[in-house]
Amino acid sequence: YIQYNQLDKNVLSEYTVIINCTPVGMYPNENQAPDLPYFFMNEEHYLYDLVYKPAETMFLKYGKQYGSTIKNGYEMLVLQAEENWKIWNDLN
């Protein structure tokens, strides 16, 4: 894996999908974001945040500011709930 402090222009030009799997950006720290060099990101980057509340975390806002495509984790939450409902109710 690659640590935040190893991300530079070269790494971000090669790896364009960035997923935030941390609780950074959730209540009560909605004004925080992973410490990334967002200024190296552009329209070639896709930022996915597992956090879904707030809908647009600072991580996503920073990526969007530099032209990246962004998505939060709400759809994943819904899809997991639907699949679990099927399992619990033996609908598979």
QUILINPE-V847945 format. One record per residue. N is the residue number from 0. RES is the residue in one letter. SS is DSSP state (alpha for helix, beta for strand, coil for the rest). PSI is psi in radians with two decimals (999 if undefined). Layout:
n=[N | N]
res=[RES | RES]
ss=[SS | SS]
psi=[PSI | PSI]
This chain:
n=[0 | 1 | 2 | 3 | 4 | 5 | 6 | 7 | 8 | 9 | 10 | 11 | 12 | 13 | 14 | 15 | 16 | 17 | 18 | 19 | 20 | 21 | 22 | 23 | 24 | 25 | 26 | 27 | 28 | 29 | 30 | 31 | 32 | 33 | 34 | 35 | 36 | 37 | 38 | 39 | 40 | 41 | 42 | 43 | 44 | 45 | 46 | 47 | 48 | 49 | 50 | 51 | 52 | 53 | 54 | 55 | 56 | 57 | 58 | 59 | 60 | 61 | 62 | 63 | 64 | 65 | 66 | 67 | 68 | 69 | 70 | 71 | 72 | 73 | 74 | 75 | 76 | 77 | 78 | 79 | 80 | 81 | 82 | 83 | 84 | 85 | 86 | 87 | 88 | 89 | 90 | 91]
res=[Y | I | Q | Y | N | Q | L | D | K | N | V | L | S | E | Y | T | V | I | I | N | C | T | P | V | G | M | Y | P | N | E | N | Q | A | P | D | L | P | Y | F | F | M | N | E | E | H | Y | L | Y | D | L | V | Y | K | P | A | E | T | M | F | L | K | Y | G | K | Q | Y | G | S | T | I | K | N | G | Y | E | M | L | V | L | Q | A | E | E | N | W | K | I | W | N | D | L | N]
ss=[coil | coil | coil | alpha | alpha | alpha | coil | coil | alpha | alpha | alpha | alpha | alpha | alpha | coil | coil | beta | beta | beta | beta | coil | coil | coil | coil | coil | coil | coil | coil | coil | coil | coil | coil | coil | coil | coil | coil | coil | alpha | alpha | alpha | coil | coil | coil | coil | coil | beta | beta | beta | beta | coil | coil | coil | coil | coil | coil | coil | coil | alpha | alpha | alpha | alpha | alpha | alpha | alpha | alpha | coil | coil | coil | beta | beta | beta | beta | coil | alpha | alpha | alpha | alpha | alpha | alpha | alpha | alpha | alpha | alpha | alpha | alpha | alpha | alpha | alpha | coil | coil | coil | coil]
psi=[2.88 | 2.29 | 2.72 | -0.77 | -0.09 | -0.12 | 2.16 | -3.04 | -0.73 | -0.80 | -0.80 | -0.32 | -0.43 | -0.69 | 1.90 | -0.07 | 2.13 | 2.16 | 2.18 | 1.93 | 0.33 | 2.90 | 0.09 | 2.20 | -0.19 | 2.85 | 2.36 | 0.33 | 0.81 | -0.33 | 0.25 | 2.75 | 2.70 | 2.50 | 1.47 | 2.71 | 1.31 | -0.50 | -0.21 | -0.06 | 2.75 | -2.86 | -0.18 | -0.14 | 2.58 | 2.06 | 2.19 | 2.22 | 2.13 | -0.38 | 2.40 | -0.11 | 1.95 | 2.75 | -0.61 | 1.71 | 2.96 | -0.63 | -0.84 | -0.69 | -0.76 | -0.76 | -0.77 | -0.68 | -0.57 | 0.22 | 0.06 | 2.65 | 2.42 | 2.69 | 2.44 | 3.12 | 0.16 | -0.80 | -0.68 | -0.72 | -0.82 | -0.79 | -0.67 | -0.73 | -0.75 | -0.75 | -0.68 | -0.66 | -0.75 | -0.75 | -0.86 | -0.51 | 0.25 | 0.90 | 0.12 | 999]
